[in-house]
Amino acid sequence: METLTTSDPSTPASPAPAEPADAAGSAETATLTHSAALARFGHALSDPTRARILLALRRGPACPSDLAETLGVSRQVMSNQLSCLRGCGVVAAAPEGRRTWYRLADARLTAALSDLLDLTLAVDPECCCAGGECTC
């Protein structure tokens, strides 16, 4: 996948290296493409079942029926959620005989998910989400 960068919003995007050379370069590569990728990742994590699937796949590849049993959801729910995660680009499917194995699409997602779990979030008690269902 190619990363696009542009220094001026009025100029067309041009190809850039996939990884910035240093921290200063990272601001230059933060484009709409990156924003869209983060939004997809956020969408993938926004559903508790999808988040649990991603956490389960940190341990290694699994097939949908095993994931459904482990997480206590139906196979239909698992199929729908895995389809969403594939669409978000965070999981990949590998058919093997009559089974399909799912894994995290990039090995770096394992560390990224672990880092997210290690975050301590300051939750505002006045937030619209404090009482139950989030309306943000």
Secondary structure, 3 states (H helix, E strand, C coil): CCEEECCCCCCCCEEECCCCCCHHHHHHHCCHHHHHHHHHHHHHHCCHHHHHHHHHHCCCCECHHHHHHHHCCCHHHHHHHHHHHHHHCCEEEEEECCEEEEEECCCHHHHHHHHHHHCCCCCCCCCCCCCCCCCC
